[in-house]
Amino acid sequence: MEADELLVLVAGGDQKAFEDLYGLVSGPVFGLVRRVVRDPAQSEEVAQEVLLELWRTAGRYDPGRGTALSWVLTLAHRRAVDRVRSARAAGERELRMARRANGPAFDHVAEEVEAGLEREWVRRCLDRLTALQRQSVTLAYYDGYTYREVAERLSLPLGTVKTRMRDGLTRLRDCLGGVA
């Protein structure tokens, strides 16, 4: 029997016809896949996938559109090209990841120096506040108290604390150059 007749029988679930068809097309399928994929192990895997797909999708074969061998080889070529594209995309992803990993390292020393300079700058600006403003701002921002809690701790009316805080924060902002 020829491949065309065998493929029609395979579409009907004939296992013996598939064995015979396998014998006819496995060589050409592997050869085509090997030329596209180049790697022997990958080529064997792709060829096996094509032959499995052939068993599953034999019913899609239309004898009016071409020979069974050309249909099978078209399946093989498409699958081989997909494998090459997938491998290339994976390689490009790995390359991008490697480039990201080899990017500039985080400079801990520079970060610590910068943080220290910023702390010193804030300390100098806090020293420019009045004692009452500094005390209110310190309780709220460094100790974490609410305006109401600051007012209770200092035994002052809430409105007075809010005014001190607003004025102190305005002076800090001006001292820090609008950064805060």
BAZAMAR-474978 format. One record per residue (C-alpha): residue in one letter; x, y, z. Coordinates in pm, 1 decimal. Layout:
N
aa; east; north; up
a; X; Y; Z
...
//
This chain:
180
aa; east; north; up
m; 0.0; 0.0; 0.0
e; 100.3; 356.5; -56.0
a; 114.5; 628.5; 207.8
d; -209.1; 789.8; 82.4
e; -412.2; 471.2; 130.7
l; -245.1; 396.0; 463.8
l; -318.0; 744.7; 597.1
v; -687.9; 705.7; 517.3
l; -688.7; 375.4; 710.9
v; -498.8; 538.9; 1001.5
a; -769.8; 805.5; 1015.3
g; -1010.0; 519.2; 1082.4
g; -796.3; 397.9; 1374.6
d; -619.7; 110.0; 1198.4
q; -307.0; 37.0; 1405.4
k; -154.2; -200.7; 1150.0
a; -188.2; 69.4; 883.3
f; -13.2; 311.8; 1119.4
e; 276.2; 66.0; 1163.9
d; 313.7; 41.6; 788.9
l; 282.8; 418.2; 743.6
y; 538.0; 471.6; 1020.1
g; 781.7; 250.5; 830.8
l; 730.2; 455.0; 513.0
v; 749.7; 808.1; 655.7
s; 967.3; 793.0; 967.5
g; 1293.9; 816.0; 768.9
p; 1194.0; 1117.2; 558.1
v; 1038.0; 1287.7; 863.3
f; 1354.1; 1245.1; 1070.1
g; 1574.8; 1359.5; 780.4
l; 1372.9; 1678.0; 728.8
v; 1356.0; 1754.2; 1099.1
r; 1730.2; 1688.0; 1137.1
r; 1812.1; 1940.3; 861.5
v; 1599.9; 2208.7; 1033.0
v; 1672.7; 2142.1; 1400.7
r; 2032.8; 2014.2; 1359.2
d; 2060.2; 1869.7; 1712.0
p; 2023.0; 1488.2; 1691.8
a; 1846.1; 1445.3; 2026.2
q; 1607.5; 1733.2; 1959.7
s; 1546.0; 1598.6; 1608.4
e; 1447.6; 1257.0; 1743.3
e; 1210.0; 1419.9; 1988.7
v; 1048.3; 1640.6; 1723.8
a; 1017.5; 1348.4; 1480.8
q; 844.2; 1143.7; 1749.8
e; 606.6; 1434.8; 1821.1
v; 525.8; 1458.3; 1448.6
l; 449.5; 1088.0; 1422.0
l; 230.2; 1104.4; 1731.6
e; 51.8; 1404.9; 1582.6
l; 10.6; 1205.4; 1261.8
w; -172.4; 930.8; 1453.5
r; -396.3; 1182.9; 1631.0
t; -478.3; 1405.0; 1333.5
a; -482.9; 1162.1; 1041.1
g; -850.6; 1246.8; 989.2
r; -752.7; 1598.4; 879.8
y; -569.0; 1468.5; 575.6
d; -744.8; 1561.4; 250.8
p; -624.6; 1349.1; -44.7
g; -756.6; 1616.6; -283.1
r; -500.9; 1868.0; -155.9
g; -183.1; 1662.8; -205.2
t; -4.5; 1341.1; -127.9
a; 10.8; 1192.4; 218.8
l; 389.6; 1221.2; 222.5
s; 378.9; 1594.1; 143.6
w; 116.7; 1644.4; 417.4
v; 327.9; 1452.4; 670.4
l; 643.2; 1641.4; 572.3
t; 455.8; 1970.7; 605.3
l; 361.2; 1870.6; 961.7
a; 723.8; 1780.2; 1029.4
h; 860.4; 2104.8; 886.8
r; 618.1; 2318.2; 1086.8
r; 696.1; 2135.3; 1409.0
a; 1073.0; 2158.6; 1347.3
v; 1054.6; 2531.7; 1274.8
d; 846.5; 2582.3; 1590.0
r; 1115.0; 2401.0; 1793.1
v; 1393.0; 2615.9; 1645.8
r; 1198.7; 2935.3; 1713.6
s; 1120.5; 2823.3; 2067.1
a; 1486.8; 2742.7; 2134.7
r; 1596.3; 3076.4; 1989.4
a; 1341.5; 3265.9; 2202.1
a; 1453.5; 3077.8; 2512.9
g; 1815.8; 3163.1; 2437.4
e; 1730.3; 3529.4; 2392.6
r; 1536.8; 3528.8; 2723.3
e; 1833.6; 3373.5; 2900.6
l; 2066.7; 3631.0; 2747.0
r; 1843.2; 3917.1; 2861.9
m; 1827.7; 3770.0; 3211.6
a; 2206.8; 3731.6; 3220.6
r; 2250.9; 4092.4; 3114.0
r; 2016.9; 4207.3; 3389.3
a; 2198.6; 3993.3; 3644.7
n; 2533.2; 4141.4; 3540.5
g; 2404.4; 4497.5; 3571.5
p; 2565.0; 4745.1; 3805.5
a; 2579.5; 4610.2; 4157.3
f; 2407.3; 4794.5; 4438.9
d; 2666.4; 5014.2; 4607.8
h; 2606.5; 4973.3; 4980.8
v; 2886.8; 5208.7; 5078.1
a; 2754.2; 5491.8; 4861.9
e; 2402.6; 5436.4; 4996.5
e; 2522.2; 5446.5; 5357.6
v; 2724.5; 5761.9; 5298.3
e; 2430.5; 5930.5; 5127.7
a; 2191.8; 5829.1; 5406.9
g; 2437.9; 5961.1; 5665.2
l; 2464.6; 6294.8; 5484.2
e; 2086.5; 6321.5; 5465.9
r; 2052.3; 6247.9; 5838.8
e; 2310.1; 6516.0; 5917.2
w; 2128.9; 6764.5; 5692.6
v; 1795.2; 6695.6; 5867.0
r; 1965.1; 6725.9; 6209.6
r; 2105.5; 7067.6; 6116.9
c; 1765.8; 7182.1; 5996.4
l; 1597.1; 7052.4; 6313.3
d; 1848.4; 7257.7; 6517.6
r; 1720.8; 7571.9; 6341.4
l; 1367.3; 7518.3; 6478.3
t; 1254.0; 7665.4; 6808.1
a; 1273.5; 7424.7; 7100.1
l; 892.5; 7392.5; 7109.4
q; 869.6; 7321.6; 6733.4
r; 1156.3; 7069.5; 6747.5
q; 998.6; 6892.3; 7043.9
s; 659.0; 6861.2; 6869.7
v; 807.6; 6745.6; 6537.3
t; 1037.1; 6494.8; 6709.6
l; 754.1; 6341.3; 6911.5
a; 533.6; 6309.8; 6603.3
y; 780.4; 6200.5; 6334.7
y; 1052.2; 6016.4; 6524.7
d; 853.9; 5873.3; 6814.7
g; 536.4; 5812.0; 6614.3
y; 285.2; 6000.0; 6829.2
t; -32.8; 6149.0; 6684.0
y; -103.9; 6521.5; 6716.6
r; -345.5; 6447.5; 7001.2
e; -85.5; 6232.0; 7183.1
v; 179.5; 6503.7; 7140.5
a; -63.9; 6756.3; 7289.7
e; -128.9; 6526.6; 7588.8
r; 244.0; 6458.0; 7647.1
l; 327.4; 6830.1; 7635.6
s; 12.5; 6932.8; 7827.7
l; -81.2; 7177.9; 7552.5
p; -402.5; 7239.5; 7359.6
l; -432.7; 7040.8; 7034.8
g; -457.5; 7360.0; 6826.7
t; -128.7; 7488.4; 6968.5
v; 49.8; 7163.6; 6881.2
k; -90.9; 7169.2; 6527.3
t; 28.5; 7526.8; 6479.5
r; 378.3; 7444.2; 6608.9
m; 394.6; 7139.7; 6384.8
r; 280.6; 7332.9; 6076.2
d; 528.1; 7614.2; 6139.7
g; 809.8; 7369.7; 6221.2
l; 745.8; 7160.9; 5908.9
t; 736.6; 7475.1; 5695.4
r; 1075.1; 7581.8; 5831.7
l; 1214.2; 7231.2; 5778.1
r; 1091.3; 7227.8; 5418.7
d; 1252.4; 7567.0; 5354.3
c; 1577.9; 7454.5; 5517.6
l; 1586.9; 7128.9; 5321.0
g; 1528.6; 7316.8; 4995.4
g; 1175.4; 7192.9; 4925.4
v; 1285.4; 6828.0; 4926.1
a; 1084.3; 6725.8; 5233.6
//
